[in-house]
């Protein structure tokens, strides 16, 4: 399992549209991918699960992956999440 800290830079945090982007991207990997905040864990391939974390901005969350492509998943997902910047 590989874990890394990720900064959420999107001004509104991980609301509906950015969460959908994260889920769509996470589904490209075979590994199980999780986001963790305040002791709670969410499946990065589930919109409802991520939304339950209530990630606002600015925030730091943990990104974890476990599986055959875990290193690529964590590195790629980190870059993707940190690059999301939507006005609404």
Secondary structure, 3 states (H helix, E strand, C coil): CEEEEEEECCCCCCCHHHHHHHHHHHCCCCCEEEEEECCEEEECCCHHHHHCCCCCCCEEEEEEEECCCHHHHHHHHHHHHHHCCCCC
